[in-house]
Amino acid sequence: MDWFHTEQACLDYLERLRWPKEFICPKCGVISTPVKTSRNRLVCQSCKHQASVTAGTIFDKTRTPLKVWLAAAWYITNQKQGVSALGLQRVLGLGSYQTAWVMLHRFRRAMIRPGRDLLNGLVEVDETFIAIGDKAQPANAKGRKSHTTKTLVVIGVEMLEPKGFGRIRLRRISDDSERQVIPFVKDVIQAGATVHTDGSAAYRSLKDEGYVHQRSVMLGSDTPAHVSMPGVHRVAALIHRWLLGTHQGAVQPAKLDYYLDEFVFRFNRRKSLSRGMLFYRLLEQAVVTTPVTYQHVVAQSKSQESGSEELSG
């Protein structure tokens, strides 16, 4: 609050993040010093296009003050286990739960950096079922049990030598077939890397795709699965614990993708010694992430729930 006590201070900070060297016109692409108007517009001297710092970012057309947005970013990145929309609403004193919910979903979209580096070295890949309580399906009349949905998620974990885990990638998939898991591997793992999987036939074409395939057949093995592939089993357990602890396991299946993005963001930065750096990274990605409205999130969720087979994380 000391740093960002005015809207202008917030705008100046976001402007430095969006254009760290010089202003680049979003319309003509010319690099120049813009003319600033009294309404915080940036006018390109070449094409006269009027731009704004927040246009085309997750802050686009928001009615919520930027001070609140930046306070939310600070709170989100300072909570190691994540936050819920209800918790964010209480901390920020927001009058609407919907406002806090949309802010969280916009920030979650900014947590995945476009063009991020691919996993490399030795990478474990496996699938796990995540049981989540569906908020859209209330508990039964007696209130004893809530409806749960098992959702399949594929996990990729970099394994470090001599021990430890590096970065991870997650994706929700409709089934454990080759047409689901191979595209995931190609999207998140560098060609030439060693991919360690179980004995599933779904991964049999990995060598043809340019990977070194290491298989561990679990059926009939004396070595437990969590010992043969410790990375994916550890991450799977942490995901379950995180969803239960932070969100009480109540996440609509169609919105699970964005919670997985948040988990990846936090896990991959778990060793960061500076919470301020996490805040900086989140906002740095927020000013290059296209906006999404509440209506879009709801509509997208409904279309995914209607039975689309191609699911992406």
Secondary structure, 3 states (H helix, E strand, C coil): CCCCCCHHHHHHHHHHHHCCCCEECCCCCCEECCEECCCCCEECCCCCCEECCCCCCCCCCCCCCHHHHHHHHHHHHHCCCCCCHHHHHHHHCCCCHHHHHHHHHHHHHHCCCCCCCCECCEEEEEEEEEEEECCCCCCCCCCCCCCEEEEEEEEEEEECCCCCEEEEEEEEECCCCHHHHHHHHHHHECCCCEEEEECCHHHCCCCCCCCEEEEECCCCCCCCHHHHCHHHHHHHHHHHHHHHHHHCCECCHHHHHHHHHHHHHHHHCCCCCCHHHHHHHHHHHHCCCCCCCHHHHHHHHHHHHCCCCCCCC
